[in-house]
Amino acid sequence: MESPAPASPYMLFDVALKAKTPLTPHLSRLTFHGEQVRRMATLSPDQRIKIFFPDPQGRPAALVHTPDWYARYKQTDAAVRPPMRTYTIRHLRAEAGEVDVDFVLHGDNGPASAWATHAEPGETLQIMAPNRAFAGDAGGYEWKPPAGLKQLLLIADETALPALAGILEELAALPAPPTTQAFVEVAAPEDQLPLPSWPGLTIEWMPRGLGAPGALMIGAAQRAVLPASLARTAPALAEVDVDQAILWDRAAPEDPGFYGWVAGEAAAVLAIRRLLITDRKAPRQALNLMGYWREGRVLD
Ligand SMILES: Cc1cc2nc3c(=O)[nH]c(=O)nc-3n(C[C@H](O)[C@H](O)[C@H](O)COP(=O)(O)OP(=O)(O)OC[C@H]3O[C@@H](n4cnc5c(N)ncnc54)[C@H](O)[C@@H]3O)c2cc1C
């Protein structure tokens, strides 16, 4: 008798919108449910997932998960395929078959934001997310701080706020959380969320108002307090054209002294990369630098 095929790391989940809860003027929590969600897993507070929205004709996504699904998806004409965007699992309640995703509402200029703004309970989507039955590490996350971490720097805009909030919640539960500086750029002062606190944590909310997205994140990288012992020769950085490619530098920390997690508008993260590594001599291997979106572009 043939043995059953091994479980794949990722699975396609059919879900329906259960509830929409405004968190701030520009951030809404969408709770999805579905029988299959009982089989979903999340491995980290920055667990990324792919969400498939209704196709340009308004038909709900109906992809079939095959080993070559991604190549087939990419080969399909964009005029007929369901748009795919990347989001973060904010909470997974697998036993209840529920998953929360916090959406930035930036208008009707993108299929994800438009859908999240207008969708009504009962409307359906598909989500590609880790499969609970997979025995190995399905990946799809970058928050991997070294054990015994002493000093942490977090810089994010509102698209990375769901992950940042989860990271702070994870750290707050530790007996001795690291000294942490968190900088969060949001659209407006009313976009602040309640976040955990501990004596070594400082959180700076940076409402941008009419300013350019990411400018306040860059300012934060200029004034962030870095460990004193950083004098070193900065490595040459490979060029990244953030209008064509996704900026995604992964950390591979060599010691628990310092770790950084930076995510948000890609041109801003690119500037922060140069600032922290070239100008301020922060160790390249200690930093995750992730372009979550690019102003004026569609990069998925
Ligand atoms: C790993 C990862 C995790 C992410 N997690 C989340 C998450 O949990 N919640 C979340 O809201 N986003 C998250 N994002 C960002 C999200 O994928 C992008 O914002 C995406 O572009 C939204 O798709 P859209 O269809 O709304 O807009 P698109 O069709 O991609 O873009 C249309 C236009 O809108 C602009 N635009 C896109 N995003 C924004 C924005 N936030 N503010 C202003 N203008 C914008 C684009 O520049 C473009 O001009 C994540 C991205 C990554 C890579």
Ligand as a Chemical Component Dictionary entry (heavy atoms), coordinates in Angstrom:
data_LIG
# 
_chem_comp.id                   LIG 
_chem_comp.type                 NON-POLYMER 
_chem_comp.pdbx_formal_charge   0 
_chem_comp.three_letter_code    LIG 
# 
loop_
_chem_comp_atom.comp_id 
_chem_comp_atom.atom_id 
_chem_comp_atom.alt_atom_id 
_chem_comp_atom.type_symbol 
_chem_comp_atom.charge 
_chem_comp_atom.model_Cartn_x 
_chem_comp_atom.model_Cartn_y 
_chem_comp_atom.model_Cartn_z 
_chem_comp_atom.pdbx_ordinal 
LIG C1  C1  C 0 5.585  40.380 5.132  1  
LIG C2  C2  C 0 4.501  41.438 4.975  2  
LIG C3  C3  C 0 3.490  41.531 5.914  3  
LIG C4  C4  C 0 2.500  42.518 5.781  4  
LIG N1  N1  N 0 1.522  42.588 6.732  5  
LIG C5  C5  C 0 0.542  43.530 6.612  6  
LIG C6  C6  C 0 -0.529 43.595 7.569  7  
LIG O1  O1  O 0 -0.648 42.760 8.490  8  
LIG N2  N2  N 0 -1.441 44.582 7.409  9  
LIG C7  C7  C 0 -1.378 45.492 6.379  10 
LIG O2  O2  O 0 -2.245 46.354 6.264  11 
LIG N3  N3  N 0 -0.400 45.418 5.443  12 
LIG C8  C8  C 0 0.547  44.456 5.533  13 
LIG N4  N4  N 0 1.533  44.376 4.590  14 
LIG C9  C9  C 0 1.570  45.407 3.530  15 
LIG C10 C10 C 0 0.610  45.090 2.379  16 
LIG O3  O3  O 0 0.988  43.873 1.754  17 
LIG C11 C11 C 0 0.718  46.231 1.347  18 
LIG O4  O4  O 0 0.361  47.453 1.909  19 
LIG C12 C12 C 0 -0.101 45.955 0.091  20 
LIG O5  O5  O 0 0.437  46.755 -0.938 21 
LIG C13 C13 C 0 -1.581 46.288 0.228  22 
LIG O6  O6  O 0 -2.228 45.914 -0.982 23 
LIG P1  P1  P 0 -3.351 46.796 -1.684 24 
LIG O7  O7  O 0 -4.032 45.885 -2.622 25 
LIG O8  O8  O 0 -4.159 47.484 -0.628 26 
LIG O9  O9  O 0 -2.550 47.907 -2.470 27 
LIG P2  P2  P 0 -1.659 47.684 -3.812 28 
LIG O10 O10 O 0 -2.502 47.243 -4.950 29 
LIG O11 O11 O 0 -0.496 46.808 -3.477 30 
LIG O12 O12 O 0 -1.130 49.153 -4.071 31 
LIG C14 C14 C 0 -1.976 50.156 -4.649 32 
LIG C15 C15 C 0 -1.439 51.511 -4.251 33 
LIG O13 O13 O 0 -1.588 51.664 -2.851 34 
LIG C16 C16 C 0 -0.341 52.019 -2.270 35 
LIG N5  N5  N 0 -0.246 51.399 -0.936 36 
LIG C17 C17 C 0 -0.069 50.099 -0.637 37 
LIG N6  N6  N 0 -0.044 49.918 0.696  38 
LIG C18 C18 C 0 -0.208 51.142 1.238  39 
LIG C19 C19 C 0 -0.270 51.631 2.575  40 
LIG N7  N7  N 0 -0.180 50.821 3.636  41 
LIG N8  N8  N 0 -0.455 52.947 2.765  42 
LIG C20 C20 C 0 -0.576 53.808 1.722  43 
LIG N9  N9  N 0 -0.522 53.412 0.426  44 
LIG C21 C21 C 0 -0.350 52.090 0.203  45 
LIG C22 C22 C 0 0.711  51.479 -3.236 46 
LIG O14 O14 O 0 1.907  52.209 -3.123 47 
LIG C23 C23 C 0 0.048  51.684 -4.571 48 
LIG O15 O15 O 0 0.243  52.988 -5.017 49 
LIG C24 C24 C 0 2.521  43.398 4.681  50 
LIG C25 C25 C 0 3.525  43.260 3.709  51 
LIG C26 C26 C 0 4.499  42.298 3.849  52 
LIG C27 C27 C 0 5.562  42.156 2.786  53 
# 
loop_
_chem_comp_bond.comp_id 
_chem_comp_bond.atom_id_1 
_chem_comp_bond.atom_id_2 
_chem_comp_bond.value_order 
_chem_comp_bond.pdbx_ordinal 
LIG C1  C2  SING 1  
LIG C2  C3  SING 2  
LIG C2  C26 DOUB 3  
LIG C3  C4  DOUB 4  
LIG C4  N1  SING 5  
LIG C4  C24 SING 6  
LIG N1  C5  DOUB 7  
LIG C5  C6  SING 8  
LIG C5  C8  SING 9  
LIG C6  O1  DOUB 10 
LIG C6  N2  SING 11 
LIG N2  C7  SING 12 
LIG C7  O2  DOUB 13 
LIG C7  N3  SING 14 
LIG N3  C8  DOUB 15 
LIG C8  N4  SING 16 
LIG N4  C9  SING 17 
LIG N4  C24 SING 18 
LIG C9  C10 SING 19 
LIG C10 O3  SING 20 
LIG C10 C11 SING 21 
LIG C11 O4  SING 22 
LIG C11 C12 SING 23 
LIG C12 O5  SING 24 
LIG C12 C13 SING 25 
LIG C13 O6  SING 26 
LIG O6  P1  SING 27 
LIG P1  O7  DOUB 28 
LIG P1  O8  SING 29 
LIG P1  O9  SING 30 
LIG O9  P2  SING 31 
LIG P2  O10 DOUB 32 
LIG P2  O11 SING 33 
LIG P2  O12 SING 34 
LIG O12 C14 SING 35 
LIG C14 C15 SING 36 
LIG C15 O13 SING 37 
LIG C15 C23 SING 38 
LIG O13 C16 SING 39 
LIG C16 N5  SING 40 
LIG C16 C22 SING 41 
LIG N5  C17 SING 42 
LIG N5  C21 SING 43 
LIG C17 N6  DOUB 44 
LIG N6  C18 SING 45 
LIG C18 C19 SING 46 
LIG C18 C21 DOUB 47 
LIG C19 N7  SING 48 
LIG C19 N8  DOUB 49 
LIG N8  C20 SING 50 
LIG C20 N9  DOUB 51 
LIG N9  C21 SING 52 
LIG C22 O14 SING 53 
LIG C22 C23 SING 54 
LIG C23 O15 SING 55 
LIG C24 C25 DOUB 56 
LIG C25 C26 SING 57 
LIG C26 C27 SING 58 
# 
